[in-house]
């Protein structure tokens, strides 16, 4: 699966989020930004994203994923 394909899947399942995926088709880096992450711990944010692609991980389509998830405010502060 290409990073673009994984990005499409995540954008469909996290409709109100900005999602960017990079990688080599084996290892992926995901950055997700959205209000859906407000009030969640870092672990819960990652679990939210993992929940969208668990089936792809389980069947081996996606092997290694690094996820960073932020609220819009967190992202703005980091990249101000």
JOFENHU-V92575 format. One record per helix or strand of 2 or more residues. SS is the DSSP state (h for helix, s for strand). FROM is the first residue (numbers start at 1). TO is the last residue. Records with the same first field share a line. If there is no record, write none. Layout:
SS->FROM-TO / FROM-TO
This chain:
h->3-13 / 35-37 / 42-58 / 72-78
s->18-23 / 27-33 / 64-70
